[in-house]
């Protein structure tokens, strides 16, 4: 499975797709997703960082930078 750095904490997490482990049959869950935020920016965030985002207003790039 491929990996990608989280835009919030810079930790490398597993992402789905690609053929990196096609022969090993390794099964790891995807550990993050790309979110389109309220200010029309896109950021790849791990689930731990997503949990830290505010839920009482629209999230912006400034919120990601604050992580």
Secondary structure as GFF3:
##gff-version 3
##sequence-region A 1 67
A	DSSP	beta_strand	2	5	.	.	.	ID=ss1
A	DSSP	beta_strand	12	15	.	.	.	ID=ss2
A	DSSP	beta_strand	32	36	.	.	.	ID=ss3
A	DSSP	beta_strand	42	46	.	.	.	ID=ss4
A	DSSP	alpha_helix	47	52	.	.	.	ID=ss5
A	DSSP	alpha_helix	61	66	.	.	.	ID=ss6
###
